[in-house]
Amino acid sequence: NALKIPDGFSPDGDGVNDYFVIPGIEKYPNNTLRVLNRWGEEVFVRYRYANDWSGEPNLGMRLQDGKLPGGTYFYIFETGTEDKPITGSIYINK
């Protein structure tokens, strides 16, 4: 049951691909999603992530529009099981 975590999304408000959606996440209700910027600083953390992140930080830097700038970020997805965390990069396209 390996998750296939997408490598990008485009939270630009056009109604298409505006949220970071991980298919099959419902199998891991006790998950944790961590997103880090290129300096390794956490910019988003959510316990029991439910496919509802639209690119806003909840830690660290804040911008006028309330969203993170476009670019590459890194994620750590903990399934909430004994499985090893899943890591990778994600591109926010603006």
All heavy atoms as an XYZ file, in Angstrom:
757
protein
N       0.821     -1.208      0.000
C       0.000      0.000      0.000
C       0.858      1.262      0.000
O       0.606      2.185      0.756
C      -0.936      0.004      1.207
C      -2.026     -1.033      1.085
O      -2.294     -1.528      0.002
N      -2.659     -1.369      2.184
N       1.872      1.279     -0.818
C       2.747      2.451     -0.886
C       1.988      3.645     -1.449
O       1.296      3.541     -2.453
C       3.959      2.145     -1.741
N       2.105      4.764     -0.767
C       1.474      5.998     -1.243
C       2.286      6.581     -2.387
O       3.511      6.521     -2.372
C       1.411      7.023     -0.116
C       0.470      6.721      1.033
C       0.655      7.755      2.133
C      -0.959      6.697      0.566
N       1.612      7.161     -3.340
C       2.278      7.890     -4.420
C       2.014      9.366     -4.178
O       0.965      9.888     -4.556
C       1.753      7.428     -5.773
C       2.112      5.983     -6.038
C       1.860      5.594     -7.464
C       2.099      4.118     -7.604
N       3.253      3.748     -8.297
N       2.960     10.015     -3.539
C       2.801     11.417     -3.172
C       3.163     12.278     -4.373
O       4.225     12.102     -4.972
C       3.658     11.753     -1.939
C       3.176     10.892     -0.762
C       3.575     13.231     -1.615
C       3.935     11.080      0.517
N       2.275     13.203     -4.757
C       2.558     14.043     -5.926
C       3.776     14.926     -5.716
O       4.126     15.254     -4.580
C       1.290     14.872     -6.102
C       0.569     14.786     -4.817
C       1.018     13.539     -4.123
N       4.402     15.325     -6.810
C       5.607     16.152     -6.710
C       5.317     17.633     -6.929
O       6.253     18.430     -7.033
C       6.696     15.664     -7.647
C       6.257     15.652     -9.102
O       5.150     16.113     -9.404
O       7.047     15.173     -9.930
N       4.042     18.001     -6.980
C       3.723     19.416     -7.125
C       2.239     19.679     -7.142
O       1.427     18.771     -7.263
N       1.894     20.950     -6.988
C       0.519     21.415     -7.114
C       0.552     22.907     -7.394
O       1.605     23.540     -7.329
C      -0.329     21.054     -5.887
C      -0.018     21.801     -4.613
C      -0.992     22.594     -4.019
C       1.202     21.700     -3.982
C      -0.730     23.268     -2.827
C       1.471     22.362     -2.799
C       0.495     23.153     -2.221
N      -0.596     23.455     -7.759
C      -0.637     24.869     -8.158
C      -1.758     25.613     -7.435
O      -2.850     25.771     -7.971
C      -0.820     24.988     -9.676
O      -2.015     24.332    -10.070
N      -1.489     26.068     -6.217
C      -2.519     26.748     -5.429
C      -2.744     28.193     -5.890
O      -2.431     29.148     -5.190
C      -1.954     26.686     -4.008
C      -0.474     26.712     -4.205
C      -0.237     25.943     -5.481
N      -3.290     28.335     -7.100
C      -3.465     29.675     -7.671
C      -4.923     30.122     -7.710
O      -5.246     31.151     -8.293
C      -2.852     29.731     -9.070
C      -3.398     28.661     -9.993
O      -4.393     27.991     -9.630
O      -2.821     28.483    -11.082
N      -5.804     29.330     -7.096
C      -7.197     29.735     -6.996
C      -8.038     29.505     -8.234
O      -9.172     29.956     -8.299
N      -7.521     28.745     -9.207
C      -8.297     28.518    -10.432
C      -9.234     27.319    -10.328
O      -9.948     26.986    -11.270
C      -7.385     28.369    -11.646
C      -6.535     27.107    -11.616
O      -6.584     26.349    -10.610
O      -5.812     26.866    -12.595
N      -9.245     26.652     -9.166
C     -10.125     25.513     -8.970
C      -9.560     24.189     -9.462
O     -10.207     23.162     -9.366
N      -8.350     24.204    -10.009
C      -7.713     22.991    -10.521
C      -6.385     22.791     -9.790
O      -5.520     23.670     -9.820
C      -7.453     23.098    -12.043
C      -6.743     21.858    -12.563
C      -8.746     23.329    -12.796
N      -6.235     21.644     -9.125
C      -4.973     21.308     -8.461
C      -4.568     22.354     -7.414
O      -3.390     22.632     -7.223
C      -3.869     21.120     -9.515
C      -2.762     20.206     -9.050
O      -2.948     19.382     -8.168
N      -1.601     20.354     -9.647
N      -5.552     22.947     -6.740
C      -5.287     23.994     -5.749
C      -4.848     23.457     -4.389
O      -4.386     24.221     -3.549
C      -6.526     24.867     -5.537
C      -6.762     25.829     -6.683
O      -5.793     26.198     -7.367
O      -7.924     26.224     -6.884
N      -5.013     22.151     -4.174
C      -4.666     21.545     -2.889
C      -3.649     20.427     -3.089
O      -3.647     19.759     -4.124
C      -5.904     20.989     -2.187
C      -6.872     22.071     -1.804
C      -7.911     22.438     -2.651
C      -6.728     22.747     -0.604
C      -8.783     23.447     -2.315
C      -7.603     23.757     -0.255
C      -8.623     24.107     -1.111
O      -9.472     25.117     -0.768
N      -2.823     20.227     -2.083
C      -1.853     19.135     -2.095
C      -2.595     17.865     -1.691
O      -2.900     17.656     -0.517
C      -0.706     19.452     -1.139
C       0.399     18.434     -1.159
C       1.058     18.125     -2.329
C       0.793     17.812      0.006
C       2.092     17.196     -2.350
C       1.824     16.881      0.002
C       2.469     16.576     -1.175
N      -2.915     17.032     -2.666
C      -3.741     15.845     -2.455
C      -2.887     14.589     -2.557
O      -2.221     14.366     -3.573
C      -4.893     15.796     -3.479
C      -5.690     14.512     -3.325
C      -5.797     17.015     -3.322
N      -2.935     13.793     -1.503
C      -2.217     12.522     -1.464
C      -3.261     11.409     -1.585
O      -3.992     11.135     -0.625
C      -1.424     12.371     -0.151
C      -0.428     13.526      0.012
C      -0.718     11.012     -0.111
C       0.245     13.577      1.374
N      -3.376     10.788     -2.766
C      -4.344      9.700     -2.924
C      -4.056      8.555     -1.943
O      -2.908      8.175     -1.735
C      -4.133      9.237     -4.365
C      -3.509     10.411     -5.051
C      -2.656     11.061     -4.005
N      -5.093      8.034     -1.313
C      -4.952      6.925     -0.382
C      -4.641      7.327      1.040
O      -4.469      6.475      1.912
N      -4.601      8.622      1.311
C      -4.240      9.102      2.655
C      -5.226      8.636      3.731
O      -4.867      8.508      4.896
C      -4.095     10.642      2.659
C      -3.347     11.097      3.901
C      -5.452     11.304      2.549
C      -2.991     12.564      3.892
N      -6.454      8.353      3.316
C      -7.466      7.932      4.292
C      -7.095      6.626      4.987
O      -7.614      6.317      6.061
C      -8.838      7.829      3.627
C      -8.940      6.808      2.524
C      -8.417      7.297      1.170
O      -8.078      8.483      1.013
O      -8.338      6.460      0.263
N      -6.166      5.861      4.431
C      -5.700      4.625      5.054
C      -4.766      4.902      6.233
O      -4.409      3.990      6.968
C      -4.973      3.756      4.031
C      -5.869      3.271      2.922
C      -5.066      2.507      1.897
C      -5.939      2.137      0.719
N      -5.154      1.541     -0.363
N      -4.350      6.162      6.379
C      -3.391      6.555      7.422
C      -3.952      7.726      8.231
O      -3.463      8.847      8.137
C      -2.050      6.930      6.778
C      -1.507      5.808      5.933
C      -1.706      5.785      4.556
C      -0.826      4.743      6.518
C      -1.231      4.744      3.770
C      -0.346      3.695      5.746
C      -0.556      3.704      4.379
O      -0.092      2.665      3.618
N      -4.976      7.501      9.039
C      -5.630      8.607      9.744
C      -4.751      9.299     10.790
O      -5.023     10.436     11.160
C      -6.840      7.939     10.402
C      -6.457      6.498     10.534
C      -5.583      6.208      9.348
N      -3.708      8.651     11.249
C      -2.829      9.247     12.266
C      -1.536      9.782     11.665
O      -0.511      9.838     12.325
C      -2.529      8.231     13.366
C      -3.785      7.850     14.111
O      -4.613      8.695     14.418
N      -3.949      6.579     14.379
N      -1.605     10.216     10.427
C      -0.422     10.699      9.717
C       0.015     12.076     10.209
O      -0.719     12.763     10.917
C      -0.722     10.765      8.218
C      -1.695     11.876      7.880
O      -1.368     13.054      7.982
N      -2.902     11.517      7.482
N       1.205     12.464      9.795
C       1.717     13.825     10.006
C       2.440     14.254      8.735
O       3.267     13.506      8.206
C       2.703     13.895     11.189
O       2.037     13.449     12.376
C       3.213     15.325     11.398
N       2.105     15.450      8.256
C       2.786     16.030      7.102
C       3.617     17.216      7.574
O       3.093     18.107      8.238
C       1.774     16.500      6.046
C       2.371     17.246      4.844
C       3.276     16.325      4.020
C       1.272     17.846      3.993
N       4.893     17.205      7.227
C       5.802     18.318      7.509
C       6.343     18.819      6.189
O       6.771     18.021      5.353
C       6.971     17.877      8.385
C       6.569     17.337      9.716
C       7.785     16.834     10.511
N       7.347     16.136     11.690
C       6.904     16.718     12.796
N       6.865     18.026     12.863
N       6.506     15.998     13.820
N       6.346     20.144      6.004
C       6.893     20.750      4.792
C       7.987     21.719      5.228
O       7.784     22.536      6.128
C       5.796     21.474      3.982
C       6.399     22.123      2.742
C       4.680     20.506      3.607
N       9.133     21.631      4.569
C      10.287     22.459      4.898
C      10.704     23.267      3.684
O      10.559     22.809      2.546
C      11.462     21.579      5.328
C      11.261     20.728      6.576
C      10.582     19.418      6.237
C      12.572     20.459      7.235
N      11.255     24.448      3.945
C      11.778     25.251      2.845
C      13.198     24.786      2.512
O      13.711     23.843      3.123
C      11.711     26.749      3.158
C      12.569     27.156      4.337
O      13.513     26.471      4.739
N      12.257     28.300      4.928
N      13.843     25.455      1.578
C      15.171     25.008      1.134
C      16.256     25.171      2.183
O      17.349     24.632      2.037
C      15.567     25.711     -0.153
C      15.657     27.199     -0.039
C      15.989     27.790     -1.363
N      15.590     29.192     -1.429
C      15.796     29.948     -2.446
N      16.391     29.482     -3.502
N      15.401     31.191     -2.423
N      15.974     25.919      3.252
C      16.920     26.085      4.353
C      16.655     25.091      5.479
O      17.286     25.146      6.516
C      16.887     27.508      4.880
C      17.303     28.488      3.831
C      18.574     28.750      3.395
C      16.433     29.309      3.047
N      18.543     29.674      2.386
C      17.240     30.054      2.151
C      15.058     29.501      2.997
C      16.726     30.952      1.242
C      14.535     30.401      2.086
C      15.374     31.107      1.224
N      15.681     24.199      5.277
C      15.376     23.184      6.279
C      14.463     23.654      7.389
O      14.293     22.952      8.383
N      13.857     24.812      7.219
C      12.941     25.352      8.227
C      11.527     24.852      7.952
O      11.058     24.907      6.811
C      12.949     26.880      8.198
C      14.312     27.468      8.445
C      14.405     28.937      8.042
O      13.650     29.391      7.160
O      15.257     29.610      8.619
N      10.857     24.369      8.994
C       9.478     23.927      8.822
C       8.590     25.130      8.528
O       8.657     26.141      9.229
C       8.970     23.217     10.076
C       9.573     21.850     10.263
C       8.988     21.109     11.446
O       8.522     21.749     12.417
O       9.012     19.866     11.411
N       7.788     25.015      7.487
C       6.850     26.086      7.139
C       5.402     25.618      7.271
O       4.477     26.423      7.319
C       7.106     26.643      5.721
C       8.459     27.341      5.663
C       7.002     25.566      4.661
N       5.200     24.290      7.336
C       3.858     23.746      7.487
C       3.948     22.398      8.181
O       4.746     21.542      7.782
C       3.189     23.568      6.119
C       1.786     23.025      6.194
C       0.719     23.861      6.457
C       1.546     21.678      6.000
C      -0.580     23.358      6.527
C       0.259     21.168      6.067
C      -0.802     22.019      6.335
N       3.150     22.213      9.223
C       3.060     20.933      9.912
C       1.586     20.687     10.233
O       0.906     21.575     10.744
C       3.881     20.898     11.220
C       3.679     19.584     11.958
C       5.352     21.125     10.952
N       1.122     19.484      9.920
C      -0.265     19.147     10.257
C      -0.351     17.684     10.650
O       0.043     16.797      9.895
C      -1.173     19.407      9.064
C      -2.607     18.955      9.184
C      -3.617     19.922      9.754
N      -3.494     21.308      9.453
C      -3.962     21.940      8.369
N      -4.562     21.287      7.414
N      -3.822     23.244      8.251
N      -0.837     17.451     11.868
C      -1.145     16.106     12.338
C      -2.519     15.746     11.793
O      -3.430     16.584     11.788
C      -1.122     16.079     13.872
C      -1.537     14.770     14.468
C      -0.794     13.612     14.237
C      -2.664     14.675     15.259
C      -1.173     12.406     14.783
C      -3.053     13.473     15.811
C      -2.306     12.344     15.570
O      -2.685     11.141     16.103
N      -2.670     14.535     11.314
C      -3.900     14.069     10.667
C      -4.217     14.910      9.429
O      -5.324     15.409      9.251
C      -5.071     14.049     11.643
C      -4.883     13.040     12.745
C      -6.090     12.900     13.618
N      -5.836     11.818     14.574
C      -6.652     11.500     15.541
N      -7.775     12.145     15.697
N      -6.348     10.515     16.351
N      -3.227     15.057      8.592
C      -3.399     15.801      7.346
C      -4.517     15.176      6.520
O      -4.615     13.958      6.390
C      -2.085     15.816      6.550
C      -2.223     16.547      5.243
C      -2.481     17.915      5.236
C      -2.163     15.879      4.036
C      -2.647     18.595      4.041
C      -2.312     16.551      2.841
C      -2.562     17.913      2.853
O      -2.741     18.590      1.676
N      -5.371     16.026      5.933
C      -6.571     15.547      5.231
C      -6.715     16.160      3.837
O      -7.809     16.552      3.441
C      -7.797     15.838      6.068
N      -5.604     16.278      3.100
C      -5.634     16.785      1.718
C      -6.220     18.190      1.603
O      -6.912     18.505      0.644
C      -6.395     15.814      0.800
C      -5.633     14.536      0.554
O      -4.415     14.504      0.636
N      -6.345     13.473      0.250
N      -5.915     19.048      2.560
C      -6.518     20.382      2.577
C      -5.498     21.530      2.594
O      -5.843     22.660      2.892
C      -7.461     20.519      3.769
C      -6.779     20.231      5.103
O      -5.600     19.821      5.115
O      -7.443     20.407      6.143
N      -4.259     21.245      2.241
C      -3.239     22.305      2.250
C      -3.225     23.015      0.907
O      -3.102     22.403     -0.145
C      -1.864     21.720      2.552
C      -0.774     22.732      2.636
C      -0.800     23.915      3.326
C       0.501     22.672      2.012
N       0.386     24.583      3.174
C       1.206     23.833      2.361
C       1.118     21.739      1.193
C       2.498     24.093      1.926
C       2.406     21.994      0.770
C       3.079     23.163      1.133
N      -3.352     24.343      0.961
C      -3.354     25.140     -0.269
C      -2.169     26.095     -0.340
O      -2.257     27.162     -0.934
C      -4.671     25.912     -0.403
O      -4.832     26.798      0.689
N      -1.057     25.698      0.287
C       0.178     26.450      0.147
C       0.419     27.550      1.160
O       1.358     28.324      1.014
N      -0.384     27.619      2.208
C      -0.166     28.638      3.232
C       0.736     28.073      4.336
O       0.607     26.912      4.702
C      -1.488     29.117      3.821
C      -2.206     28.119      4.697
C      -2.884     26.981      3.952
O      -3.137     27.106      2.746
O      -3.141     25.950      4.587
N       1.646     28.890      4.850
C       2.479     28.410      5.952
C       1.691     28.465      7.260
O       0.814     29.304      7.422
C       3.637     29.410      5.977
C       3.048     30.667      5.434
C       2.012     30.244      4.429
N       1.988     27.559      8.178
C       1.444     27.699      9.530
C       2.572     27.791     10.555
O       2.333     27.804     11.740
C       0.433     26.603      9.860
C       1.025     25.208      9.909
O       2.232     25.006      9.810
N       0.161     24.214     10.048
N       3.792     27.889     10.046
C       4.993     28.114     10.855
C       5.935     29.017     10.072
O       5.921     29.015      8.843
C       5.730     26.800     11.128
C       5.022     25.751     11.960
C       5.800     24.444     11.905
C       4.913     26.212     13.399
N       6.764     29.736     10.777
C       7.810     30.505     10.106
C       7.305     31.695      9.320
O       6.458     32.435      9.766
N       7.830     31.839      8.098
C       7.608     33.029      7.294
C       6.146     33.267      6.926
O       5.384     32.345      6.712
C       8.439     32.975      6.021
C       8.120     31.812      5.122
S       9.404     31.573      3.901
C       8.593     32.075      2.440
N       5.791     34.520      6.873
C       4.453     34.934      6.467
C       4.599     35.984      5.372
O       5.406     36.891      5.473
C       3.689     35.564      7.621
C       3.530     34.679      8.816
C       2.330     33.819      8.677
N       2.226     32.950      9.837
C       1.440     31.918      9.899
N       0.681     31.621      8.889
N       1.405     31.176     10.958
N       3.811     35.849      4.342
C       3.837     36.813      3.251
C       2.521     37.561      3.212
O       1.530     37.140      3.802
C       4.088     36.095      1.918
C       5.408     35.336      1.838
C       5.493     34.582      0.525
C       6.578     36.282      1.968
N       2.498     38.662      2.480
C       1.297     39.491      2.426
C       0.080     38.717      1.942
O      -1.011     38.900      2.441
C       1.526     40.704      1.545
C       2.428     41.731      2.187
C       2.616     42.948      1.295
O       2.426     42.883      0.091
N       2.988     44.041      1.901
N       0.249     37.864      0.940
C      -0.908     37.133      0.420
C      -1.230     35.889      1.243
O      -2.184     35.176      0.953
C      -0.720     36.773     -1.055
C       0.340     35.712     -1.299
O       1.039     35.300     -0.346
O       0.479     35.280     -2.448
N      -0.442     35.606      2.281
C      -0.690     34.465      3.148
C      -0.248     33.134      2.584
O      -0.510     32.088      3.161
N       0.417     33.120      1.436
C       0.849     31.883      0.794
C       2.379     31.832      0.719
O       3.050     32.850      0.760
C       0.296     31.795     -0.634
C      -1.196     31.915     -0.736
C      -1.864     30.606     -0.491
C      -3.371     30.757     -0.708
N      -4.070     29.529     -0.571
N       2.895     30.635      0.585
C       4.330     30.471      0.358
C       4.654     30.852     -1.081
O       3.824     30.678     -1.974
C       4.728     29.014      0.586
C       4.639     28.516      2.019
C       4.787     26.996      2.057
C       5.687     29.173      2.883
N       5.839     31.366     -1.331
C       6.222     31.658     -2.716
C       6.381     30.369     -3.509
O       6.641     29.305     -2.944
C       7.553     32.397     -2.580
C       8.068     32.072     -1.233
C       6.888     31.729     -0.378
N       6.217     30.465     -4.812
C       6.431     29.312     -5.668
C       7.863     28.821     -5.546
O       8.769     29.593     -5.247
N       8.059     27.539     -5.753
C       9.397     26.971     -5.698
C       9.374     25.563     -5.137
O       8.320     24.965     -4.940
N      10.552     25.055     -4.875
C      10.709     23.692     -4.382
C      10.752     23.670     -2.862
O      11.466     24.458     -2.237
C      11.989     23.058     -4.949
O      11.915     23.075     -6.380
C      12.164     21.627     -4.474
N      10.000     22.747     -2.297
C       9.961     22.508     -0.851
C      10.190     21.015     -0.639
O      10.180     20.229     -1.581
C       8.604     22.940     -0.274
C       8.413     24.431     -0.367
C       7.953     25.010     -1.538
C       8.730     25.257      0.694
C       7.813     26.383     -1.652
C       8.584     26.638      0.596
C       8.125     27.190     -0.575
O       7.995     28.547     -0.675
N      10.385     20.634      0.587
C      10.651     19.246      0.924
C       9.631     18.781      1.945
O       9.200     19.565      2.784
C      12.082     19.101      1.449
C      13.082     19.607      0.454
C      13.522     20.915      0.486
C      13.526     18.777     -0.567
C      14.399     21.405     -0.459
C      14.412     19.257     -1.526
C      14.842     20.569     -1.469
N       9.224     17.537      1.857
C       8.217     17.035      2.788
C       8.713     15.781      3.500
O       9.561     15.035      3.003
C       6.886     16.731      2.087
C       6.953     15.613      1.091
C       6.870     14.275      1.500
C       7.099     15.864     -0.267
C       6.941     13.246      0.584
C       7.167     14.838     -1.188
C       7.088     13.534     -0.752
O       7.171     12.511     -1.658
N       8.154     15.591      4.675
C       8.310     14.362      5.446
C       6.893     13.934      5.781
O       6.151     14.680      6.430
C       9.118     14.591      6.743
C      10.497     15.158      6.426
C       9.203     13.294      7.547
C      11.236     15.688      7.652
N       6.504     12.776      5.290
C       5.164     12.270      5.554
C       5.289     11.045      6.439
O       5.850     10.027      6.034
C       4.433     11.918      4.259
C       3.021     11.469      4.489
C       2.020     12.395      4.721
C       2.700     10.122      4.502
C       0.710     11.988      4.954
C       1.400      9.706      4.732
C       0.410     10.643      4.958
N       4.796     11.168      7.666
C       4.802     10.058      8.613
C       3.416      9.427      8.573
O       2.410     10.113      8.763
C       5.133     10.565     10.009
C       6.497     11.233     10.082
C       6.723     11.984     11.384
O       5.996     11.733     12.363
O       7.619     12.840     11.405
N       3.361      8.133      8.321
C       2.081      7.457      8.158
C       1.340      7.241      9.474
O       0.141      6.980      9.471
C       2.263      6.093      7.480
O       3.081      5.267      8.315
C       2.879      6.243      6.097
N       2.040      7.343     10.591
C       1.417      7.048     11.876
C       1.432      5.559     12.181
O       0.775      5.097     13.103
N       2.190      4.827     11.376
C       2.374      3.391     11.589
C       3.863      3.157     11.841
O       4.638      4.111     11.951
C       1.923      2.583     10.353
O       2.822      2.856      9.270
C       0.501      2.927      9.948
N       4.256      1.923     11.876
C       5.674      1.609     12.063
C       6.487      1.797     10.794
O       7.703      1.633     10.796
C       5.819      0.181     12.589
C       5.255      0.006     13.984
C       5.403     -1.412     14.503
O       6.079     -2.243     13.862
O       4.835     -1.685     15.558
N       5.820      2.122      9.693
C       6.517      2.337      8.427
C       7.478      3.516      8.527
O       7.234      4.474      9.262
C       5.522      2.611      7.294
C       4.638      1.418      6.984
O       5.002      0.287      7.373
O       3.585      1.629      6.359
N       8.533      3.435      7.755
C       9.512      4.518      7.670
C       8.840      5.749      7.045
O       8.013      5.610      6.143
C      10.654      4.023      6.783
C      11.867      4.867      6.742
C      12.957      4.095      6.013
C      13.686      5.024      5.091
N      14.732      4.348      4.334
N       9.161      6.963      7.510
C       8.586      8.167      6.892
C       8.925      8.244      5.405
O       9.974      7.779      4.964
C       9.254      9.317      7.654
C       9.686      8.724      8.944
C      10.035      7.291      8.635
N       8.022      8.832      4.657
C       8.219      9.043      3.225
C       8.712     10.470      3.043
O       8.118     11.410      3.591
C       6.890      8.831      2.461
C       6.367      7.412      2.709
C       7.087      9.092      0.974
C       4.932      7.217      2.286
N       9.781     10.645      2.306
C      10.350     11.978      2.101
C      10.472     12.260      0.613
O      10.528     11.340     -0.205
C      11.733     12.098      2.759
O      12.615     11.150      2.172
C      11.653     11.862      4.260
N      10.519     13.531      0.284
C      10.689     13.916     -1.102
C      10.561     15.407     -1.265
O      10.514     16.154     -0.291
N      10.467     15.832     -2.504
C      10.321     17.264     -2.793
C       8.970     17.521     -3.428
O       8.360     16.625     -4.028
C      11.451     17.765     -3.695
O      11.404     17.109     -4.936
N       8.520     18.743     -3.292
C       7.260     19.179     -3.887
C       7.477     20.561     -4.477
O       8.155     21.396     -3.876
C       6.134     19.186     -2.836
C       4.845     19.677     -3.451
C       6.489     19.992     -1.626
C       3.661     19.535     -2.559
N       6.927     20.774     -5.651
C       7.051     22.062     -6.301
C       5.718     22.801     -6.209
O       4.680     22.249     -6.608
C       7.452     21.901     -7.767
C       7.743     23.221     -8.431
C       8.946     23.873     -8.195
C       6.797     23.830     -9.242
C       9.217     25.106     -8.785
C       7.058     25.054     -9.832
C       8.266     25.695     -9.592
O       8.523     26.904    -10.163
N       5.753     24.018     -5.669
C       4.556     24.864     -5.646
C       4.638     25.780     -6.848
O       5.554     26.600     -6.956
C       4.456     25.668     -4.333
C       4.293     24.727     -3.135
C       3.294     26.653     -4.420
C       4.216     25.436     -1.803
N       3.703     25.604     -7.761
C       3.675     26.378     -8.996
C       2.681     27.518     -8.850
O       1.516     27.294     -8.558
C       3.280     25.474    -10.164
C       3.396     26.148    -11.492
O       4.104     27.129    -11.636
N       2.712     25.595    -12.476
N       3.149     28.717     -9.054
C       2.272     29.897     -8.930
C       1.978     30.463    -10.293
O       2.773     30.506    -11.164
C       2.931     30.969     -8.077
C       3.145     30.550     -6.655
C       1.902     30.721     -5.871
C       2.092     30.394     -4.420
N       1.394     31.144     -3.521
